[in-house]
Amino acid sequence: MTATTNDSTVGSTEELETHEVLLSDVAADKVRSLLEQEGRTDLRLRVAVQPGGCSGLIYQLYFDERMLDGDAVREFDGVEVIVDKMSVPYLSGASIDFEDTISKQGFTIDNPNAGGSCACGDSFH
């Protein structure tokens, strides 16, 4: 006998695709810390690319409680990272890190698929 409690979780985890985005241990720790501050254990880190910026595409990193049709998921020490099906090819092999230095604080994405980026580093092509 099976019970369905939430329509957004139709299907099991083994049916989901995986992606090739890597999350560093430092970034995973920061994500966990942010989620603990918010008191939310139901959120995942969503990584996406969207049209925009001066070079053509911009990165988006945000917390999301939804799993959309076609999402690819990968877990890093308890932190789930999801990538939508359109973004997967643009982010294959990319790595996400977190920097906390005197000159920079925030998440960084190193993407081998980016042919170039704008001067400020916010968009790529």
N, C-alpha and C positions, 0 to 999 in steps of 0.2 A: 504494500500500500504506500503511495506517495502523496505528499501534500505540497501544494504550491502556495506560497505565502506572499510572493512579491512578483508582479509581472515583469519588472525590469531585470530580473535575474533568470529569465527563461533560458533553459539550457544549462549545461554544467561547464565547469572550468576547463575540462579536457577538450571541449569542442572549440575553445577559443584559439585563434592563431597567436603565435608569439612574434616578437619583433627583435631587431638587432640593436636597439638602443641600450647603452650601458649607463648605470647610475653608480657613481663612486661611493665608497663607504662614507666619506665626509658629507656628500649630498644626501644620502639616505638618512644619516643621523640628523641633518638639518630638517628634512621633511618630517621625520618622526617628532622632532622637537616642536615644530610648528603645529602639527596635528594635536599634540598633547596640550599645547597652549590653548587651542581652540576647543579642546574637549571632544574632538570628532575622530572616531575610529572608522567611520564609514566612508571616508574620502580616499581617493587615489590621485596620484600625480598624473595629469594629462599633459602630453607633449604633442604639439601640432605645428604645422606650417600653414600660413595663410597668405594669399596674395596681398602685397602691399610693400611699403618701404621704398627707398630709392633704388634698391637693387632687384626688386621683384617679389621676394618672399620674406616673411617675417616669422620668427619663432613665437610660439605661445606656450607658456607653462602656467598651469593653474590647477587647483584642486577641483575634483569633480566626483560627484556621488553616482553619476550615471555610467552605465555600460551601454554603448550604442552598437547597433548591428554592424558587424565588420571590424570592430575594435580588436586590436592585438594587445595582449597583456603579458607582462613579465614581472616577476617578484624579486626584490632585492632585500633580503633580510627583513621581511615583514612589510616592506613598502611596495605597493603595486604601482607600476608605471604603465599607463595605457596610451596607445597611439592609434588614431583613426586610420581607416584603410587608405585614404588618399595621401596621408602623410608618411606612411611606412616607407615607400621607396626613397623619399627625400631624406629620411633620417636613418637609413640603414648604416650601421657602423658608427653612428654619432655617440658621443659620451657626454654625460652631464656631470658637472662638478659644482662645488660651492667654494667660493673664495671669500675670505674674511681678512683683508689686509688694510693697511692705512689708506691705500689708494683705491681699493675696490671692495665692495661687499655685494654678494649676490650669486645667483646661479649662472654658470657659464655652459655653453654648448660648443663642443669641438666636433665639427661635422666634416668628414672627408668628402662628402658629396657637394659641398659648396664650392663653386667655381671661382667665386670672388665675393667680397662683401663691401658694404658702403664704409665710408670713413669712420662713422660712429660705431660700426659693428652690429647694428640692430637689424639689418636685413642682408640677404645673400641672394645669389643666383647660381 
